[in-house]
Amino acid sequence: MATSESVDTKTPWCSQCKGYTEYSAEVSYAGEGSETIIHCKCCNDIMWTVDSCRRFVRVWKFAGLFICGMSCIFSATFALIMGEDPLFTAIMASIPPIVAGSLSLVLYWVGWRRKAKFLKWFDAWVTQQSRDLYSDRK
């Protein structure tokens, strides 16, 4: 457990309590692998390490960009191949990006949003900690 003045990106941090608190780890064996879920002992909220959140957010950003990019490439290729009727071409060229955009939005709300907020709260907490530390030195 880190002290209140140091920042540790490998120790779980509670976004509800705004600090490094005591936690309990619960291992869930579902399917082929296992997942460790960490809960804060004070508020029972899920805790994450900052490193794992950064990695998760980065992967989801790239996955969303990949999905959108592939759908645009697919729709442009399909429109060029089947380009006899302009209305049909326009419809078929616009459906995959709309579907990919909707899918990316769903992925954002489900997986990415909470961990991105967690990182924002952590950065605000670190900023406040450094302000408090430097205001004590004056």
N, C-alpha and C positions, 0 to 999 in steps of 0.2 A: 504494500500500500504506500502510495506516495504522500509526501507532506503537502500541506495546503499551498506552499509556495512554489513547488516544482511541477512541471508538466510532464506527464508520462503518457505516451501514446499507446503503450502496450497494456496498461492497466484499465480494466473496465471503469467507465465513468457514467454516473447517473444524471440524466438530463432533467429529471424531475427534482431531485435534491440539489442539483448544480454543484456536484463535487465528487471526489473519490470517497465512496462509502463502503461499508461492509456489504458483502454480497454472498449469495449462495449459488452454486453451479448445479444445474440439473441436466443430466445426459439423457437424451431421447434417442432410442434405437428404433428408427422407422425405415423400413426397406432394407437396402444393402449397407447403408452407412449409419453414422451416428451424428447427432448435433448437440452441442452444448449450449444450453440456454442459461444465461446469467441473470438473476433477479436481485434487485436491491433489497436489503433486509429492512430498510426504513420505510420505503413506499411501495415495495413489491412491483416496481416497474422494471421492464427489460433494460438491461445495461449492455453496452457494446464497447469494444476498444476503438479508439480513434483510427488506428491503422486499418482495422477490418472494415470500418465504415468508408474510409477513403478508397480502399480497394474495391468495395462493392459499388460505390457511386461511379467510379471510373469504368468498371465493367459494364454497368447498365447504360452509361452514356455511349460507349462504343457499340453496344448491342443495338440501341435505338438508332444510331446513325447508320449502322450496317443494314438494319431492316428497311429504313427509309431509302437508302441508296440503292439497295437491291431491287426494291419495288419500282423506283424510278427507271432503273436500267431495264427491268423486265417490261415495264409499260412502254418505254420508248422503242424497244426491240419489237414488241408485239405490234405496236402501231405502224412501224416501218414494214413489217412483213404482211400485215393484213390491211394495208392502206388503200383499199379500193373505194370504200364508201366513207366520205368524210365524217358523217355523224357517228357511224359505228366506230371509226378510228378514234374520234374525240372521246367517246364514252369509254372505250376500252383503255385508252391512255390515261384517263382520270381516275378510274376505279382503284387500281392498285395503290397509288399514292394516298388516296383517301383512306383506304383500309389500313395501310401501313401507318399513317398518321394517327388513326384511331387506336391501333394496337400499341403504338409507342406511348400514347397518352395514358392508356390503361396500365402499361408497364410502369410508367412514371408514378402514377397514383398508388399502385400496389407496392412496388418494391423500393423505388428510389427516393420518394418524397420524404418519408420519415427519417431515413438515415441522412439525407441532405440537411434536414432541419436539425438533426442531432449535431452535425458538424457545425452548423451555424451557431447553435447554442454553446457548443464547446469553445468556438473561437471567441464568442462574446465573453464567456467566463474567463478565458485566458487573458483577454484584453483587460478585463476588470481586475484580475489578479495582479497583472503587471502594473496597472495604475495604482492599486493599493500599495504594492511593494515600493514603487518609486515615490509615492506621496509620503510614506513613512520616513524616507531618507532625507527629505527636505527639512 
